[in-house]
Amino acid sequence: MVDPHPISAFVERWHPETSSFHMSFGEMTITLDDVACLLYLPIRGDFYTPLSVTLEEAAALAAELLGVSYEFALHETAKAYMLMLVGHTILTDKSYTRVDAKWLPMFRVLSTCDRFSWVSAALVCLYDNLNDAYVFTTKGLSGYATLLQCWIHEYFPNLGKRAESGVDCDDPDASFPRAMW
């Protein structure tokens, strides 16, 4: 469960011009390394730039991805699940009920999903959602708020009840969890 109080406090300090939080002691931002450590995902990989997809193309891609033959049912179910998982966590939008069609081409061939830099996609999506939330007419932050909350607890351990801070994510003997859920 995401705690709205620290999230709101940090959204208020977000500045889209610099993609950083303006704090009393200076500026801070969420880096690719932060996201990689918190999500345990590699930074390396191709950066996926979503294509504009028309409704007709989206319908054709969905039909292609979902298929109808029994032989591919398990494989197609895995594609649909991966699309739902990614679309509702890492790359979510304000609707929380749909996955944008621009992500469909990523899952055309499931075995190539590991070539993309999911960390970059998660960070870009979080920055976009923070930029949207910064506008005072917006009622709240959409997107992967859990990632922001984990980052807050990682760098501001006094905001939560963590036993220790500053654990190196590359240290195999480091204690986990790194962030408070």
C-alpha positions in Angstrom: 0.0 0.0 0.0 1.4 3.4 -1.0 1.5 6.0 1.7 0.1 9.2 0.1 1.7 11.6 2.6 5.4 11.3 1.7 4.4 10.9 -2.0 2.4 14.2 -1.9 5.3 16.0 -0.1 7.7 14.9 -2.7 5.4 15.7 -5.6 5.1 19.3 -4.2 8.9 19.6 -4.4 9.2 18.2 -8.0 10.4 20.6 -10.7 9.9 19.4 -14.3 12.4 21.8 -15.7 15.3 20.0 -13.9 13.6 16.6 -13.3 14.5 16.9 -9.7 13.2 17.4 -6.2 14.1 20.8 -4.8 14.8 20.3 -1.1 16.0 22.7 1.6 19.5 21.3 1.3 19.7 21.2 -2.5 18.4 19.2 -5.4 17.9 15.4 -5.6 16.7 13.2 -8.4 16.0 9.5 -9.0 18.7 7.9 -11.1 18.8 4.8 -13.3 21.0 3.2 -10.7 18.4 3.9 -8.0 15.7 2.2 -10.1 18.0 -0.7 -11.0 18.8 -1.3 -7.3 15.2 -1.0 -6.1 13.6 -3.1 -8.9 16.5 -5.5 -9.3 16.5 -5.0 -13.1 19.5 -4.5 -15.3 20.2 -1.0 -16.7 21.7 -2.3 -20.0 19.5 -2.9 -23.0 17.9 -1.0 -25.9 15.8 2.0 -25.1 12.3 1.3 -26.3 10.6 4.3 -28.0 6.9 3.6 -28.4 5.4 4.1 -31.8 2.1 5.8 -32.4 -0.4 3.1 -33.0 -3.8 3.7 -34.5 -6.9 1.9 -33.3 -6.9 -0.4 -36.4 -3.2 -1.2 -35.9 -3.8 -1.8 -32.2 -6.6 -4.2 -33.0 -4.4 -6.1 -35.5 -1.6 -6.3 -33.0 -3.8 -7.5 -30.3 -5.3 -10.2 -32.6 -1.7 -11.2 -33.6 -0.5 -11.3 -29.9 -3.5 -13.1 -28.5 -3.9 -15.6 -31.4 -6.6 -18.3 -31.5 -5.0 -21.7 -31.9 -4.6 -24.0 -28.9 -1.0 -24.7 -29.6 0.0 -21.2 -28.8 -2.5 -20.6 -26.0 0.0 -20.7 -23.2 2.5 -18.6 -25.0 -0.1 -16.0 -25.9 -1.4 -16.0 -22.4 2.1 -15.2 -21.1 2.3 -12.3 -23.6 -1.0 -10.9 -22.4 0.1 -11.4 -18.8 3.4 -9.6 -19.4 1.6 -6.8 -21.2 -0.8 -6.4 -18.3 1.9 -6.6 -15.7 4.1 -4.0 -17.3 1.1 -1.8 -18.3 -0.2 -1.8 -14.7 3.0 -1.4 -12.8 6.1 0.0 -14.5 4.4 1.8 -17.4 1.0 2.6 -15.9 -1.0 5.8 -16.7 -3.8 7.7 -15.0 -6.5 5.3 -16.1 -5.1 2.3 -14.2 -7.6 0.2 -16.2 -6.1 0.0 -19.7 -2.7 -0.6 -21.3 -1.7 1.9 -23.9 -1.6 0.3 -27.4 1.9 1.8 -27.9 3.4 -1.0 -25.7 1.9 -3.8 -27.9 4.9 -4.1 -30.3 7.2 -4.8 -27.3 5.5 -8.1 -26.8 5.3 -9.3 -30.4 8.2 -11.8 -29.7 8.3 -12.6 -26.0 11.9 -13.9 -26.1 13.1 -10.4 -27.1 11.6 -8.6 -24.0 14.9 -9.0 -22.1 16.7 -6.8 -24.6 14.9 -3.7 -23.5 16.1 -1.4 -20.7 13.1 -1.7 -18.4 14.8 0.5 -15.8 15.0 3.4 -18.4 11.3 2.9 -19.3 10.3 2.9 -15.6 12.3 6.1 -14.8 11.0 7.9 -17.9 7.4 6.9 -17.0 7.9 8.0 -13.4 9.3 11.4 -14.5 6.4 11.9 -16.9 3.9 11.1 -14.2 5.7 13.5 -11.7 5.6 16.2 -14.4 1.8 15.7 -14.7 1.3 15.6 -11.0 3.3 18.8 -10.5 0.5 20.7 -12.3 -1.8 22.1 -9.5 -5.0 21.1 -11.4 -3.9 17.4 -11.1 -5.4 15.6 -8.1 -2.6 13.1 -7.6 0.3 11.1 -8.9 -0.4 8.3 -11.4 2.0 5.7 -12.4 4.4 3.6 -10.4 4.1 5.3 -7.0 5.6 2.3 -5.3 8.9 3.0 -7.0 8.8 6.6 -5.7 7.9 5.5 -2.2 10.8 2.9 -2.2 13.2 5.6 -3.3 12.0 8.0 -0.6 12.5 5.3 2.1 15.9 4.5 0.7 17.2 8.1 0.8 15.2 9.3 3.7 15.1 6.4 6.2 13.8 8.6 9.0 10.5 8.9 7.2 10.0 5.1 7.7 11.0 2.5 10.3 14.0 0.9 8.6 16.7 -0.8 10.6 19.5 0.4 8.4 20.2 2.6 5.4 22.8 2.8 2.7 22.8 -0.9 1.8 24.8 -1.5 -1.4 22.6 -3.3 -3.9 25.6 -5.0 -5.4 26.7 -6.5 -2.1 25.5 -10.2 -2.0 25.6 -10.1 1.9 23.4 -7.0 2.1 20.3 -7.3 4.1 16.9 -7.0 2.4 14.4 -5.7 1.9 16.1 -2.5 0.8 12.9 -0.5 1.0 9.9 -0.4 3.2 6.7 -1.7 1.5 
